[in-house]
Amino acid sequence: MPRSAVPNTGSIITTIRTKWPWILAGLLVVVLVTMLSPDPDDTLASGTGPATPAEATDAQQIQTAFTQLSTLEVKGRAPKTGYDRELFGPSWTDNVSVQLGRNGCDTRNDILRRDLVDITSRDRTRDCVVQSGTLRDLYTGNIIAFTRGTKTSDAVQIDHVVALSDAWQKGAQLLDAQTRADLANDPRNLQAVDGPTNQRKSDADASTWLPPLAAYRCTYVARQVEVKVAYRLWVTAPERDAMAAVLTGCGAR
């Protein structure tokens, strides 16, 4: 090889020494950007993440729900005989096979963290237990301050969009224990809401209760259909008709 083609080692070393501070600075910038970039999972946990199905339903979701509604079996309620909340597993158990399951935090706090904003967490709970926050209630449109306490926690409750008692009478009694626990803790079936409004809903289906905020009813019914399809639950004829009326009113055909 010609002498002129042989790399000048001394020149290379000198160049590296001269540019090393700039190289180091560039690496430092990359590290800082990586550390400061939000993890998608972290944004969900903070209560400021992407819109959930509870917050945004587009025309395609409405149409999908309307199409899926026609696939649900229609028949009368089974007797409520034998229903017990414990048949759906321990309340807010983390031992489930759905989103947010087995993450080390109970389901109630998972949903509070998803649906509230301006959250503070209790010390030494690994950011699990929500101590306070603000709920933009989708059922009423009200802004509700949440503070954990024996006399204050009930201001915000976690609603089962498809009530468990209603589910029991429409197919859930035929599910195995683990699937019922999944249903009770599935984020698709859970929404943090105004406590008194949740109490008034009780275990009603769409034929007898809809959210007071009319603008949310399309999303609410679409979520009920999604849950019933996922867990193979049926609907009564009045319930089906009420759901269809809401969805067609939202533009479904």
N, C-alpha and C positions, 0 to 999 in steps of 0.2 A: 504494500500500500504506500503511495507517495507520502513523504514526510508531512506535506501540507495538509493531508487528510486526517492526520492523527490529532485527536482532541487535545487542546492545551489545558491540562489538569489545573495548573495554577490559575489560569483565567477563569475556569469554571468555579473554582473555590472562591475566588474573589467576587464573582458575580453573585454567588449564593449569599456570601457574607453581607454584601451591599444590599441585597433585596430581601434578606431574611426578616427584618422588621415588618416589611409590607406583607410578606407571606403569612407571618404570624398574626398580623392584624386581620387579614382576610379569613383565616381559620377561626379566629375569635368571633367575627361577625356571623359566620355560618353556625357556630355552636349556640350563640345567643338567639338567633332567629329560630333555631330548632327548639330551644328550651321554652321560648315565649309563645310559640305557635300553639293555639288551643287544640287539644285532643278532642275529636268528635264526642267521645264518651264523656269527657269532662264537661263539655257544654251542655249535654243533656242533664248531667247531675246537678249543674248549677242553677237550673230553672230558667236559663236564658238561651237554651239551645234551639234547634230547628223546630218549626211548628209541628205539633203532634196531630194525629187524626182528630183530636178533640178541638183543635183550633182552626183547622182549614179543610174544607171539603170542596173539591172542584166539581165541574159538571160531569167529568168522567166517573168520579167516585159515586155521584148520585145515580148515574145511569147504571153503573155496575151493581149498586145496591138494588135498584129496581129490577134488574134482570135476575139477580140472585134471589130476590123475594119470591119469584115465581117457582123457584126450585124447592122451597121449603114445604114440608108436609103440612097440611091443614087438617086439624081435628080438634076435638074438645080437650079441655083441661083434664088431666088425671087427678085423682084425689090428692089432697095435700097430706093425707095420712102418712105418718112416718117421717115427715120433714123435720130436720134438725140442722141448725147451722154447722154443728160439728161434723156432719156428714160431708162437708166441703173442706175438711182439714182444719187444723188450728188456725185461728184468726191471724191473717197477715203473715202466714208462714213463708219463710224464704226457700223452703225445700220444695221447689216447683220447677217444672221444665218449660217455662215460658220466659219471655224477655224480662230481664232484671232478676230472674230467679237465681238463687245460690250465689248472690254477690256479697253476702255478709251483712245485708241490711234488710229489715223487715219491709213488707210490701207497702204498708201505710206510709212509712217515711220515704220510700222510693217514689210514691205517687205525689206526696207533698213536695218533694224536691223537684219533680218533673213539672208540676203545675203552678207552683208559687214562684214569685220573684222576690228580690231583695231578701234573700234567705240568710239567716244566721243559724249556726249549728251548736248543739250542746258540746261543751268541752269534753275531751277524752272519749268521744264516740266515733272517731275516725270519719267525721263529717257525715255520719249516718242520721242521727236524731235531729230533726228540724226543730229548732227552738222558737223561731219566729219567721214571719214572711208576709207577703201580701198576695191575696188571691184575686184575680180578675175573673169573677164567677161567670161561667158560660151559661148557666141556667137562668140567671136573673139579670146579668149585666152589671151587677153591683161590684164595688171594690171592697174587699173584706180583709181586715187586719187579723192575722193569726198569731196568737201567743200561746205557747204550750203551758197548760196548767189544768188543775182539776175543774176549775170553773170557766175556763176559756177555750179549751181544745175543741169542744163541740161546735164552736162557731164555724169551723171548717170540717166537713165530714167527707169520707170517701164513698161515693155512690157506686154500686154495681149497676152499670147501665142496663144490663139484663138482670133484674133482681134474682137472687138465688132461690127464693121461694117460688117465683114464677118459673124459673128454669127447672126446678124440681118437678113441677106439675106438667112440664112440656118436654120431658125426655131426659133430664139430668139424673133422675133416679135409676136410669138404665146404664149410666156411665160407671166405670170403675172409680175407686177412691182417688187414685192419683189424678185422673182426668178431671174429676170434680174439683180437686184442690187447684189444678191449673186454671180452671174456669173462674174460680173465686179470686185468683191472684193475677189474672192475665191483664196487663196494662190496657189492652184494647177494650176491656170491660170495666175499667175503673176511671173515675174522674173526681178530683177534689171539687167540692161544691159547697154552697151555702147550707149550713146545717139544718135550719128549719125547713128549707125547701126540700131537702132530702127526706126529712121525716114525713112531710106531706105526701111525697111520692110513694113511700112505703114499698110495697112489692107490685105496684101497678104496672101493666103493660101499656103499649101505645094507644090502645083503644080507650083507656080511661085516664091517662096522664101523659102530658107533654110538657117540656120546659116552658115556664112563663115567657121567656124571651123567644118570641116567634122566629127571630133570625137564626137561632141555633137549632131549630127543630129538624131541618134537613140533615145536618150532621148527626144529630142524636139518633134519628131513625136509621140512617146509614150505618152507624156503629152497631145498633141493635141487630140489624140484618147480618152484618159481618160476623158478629159473635154467634148468632144462631146457626149460621152456615158452618162456622168452624167447629162447633160442638154438637152438630146434628140435632138441634132442638127444633121443635115444631112451633107453629103459630095457630091461634084460633082464627076462625073466619072474621070476627069483628076486628081482631088485631091486624090481620093481613090487610083488610080494607082500610083501616086507619093509616097503616104504613104506606100503602099505595097512594092514598090521597095526599099525604105529606110529600112524597117523592115526586109525584106528578106535578104538584104545586111548585116544586123546585125545578121543573123543566124536564123531568124524566119522561120518556115515551116508550 
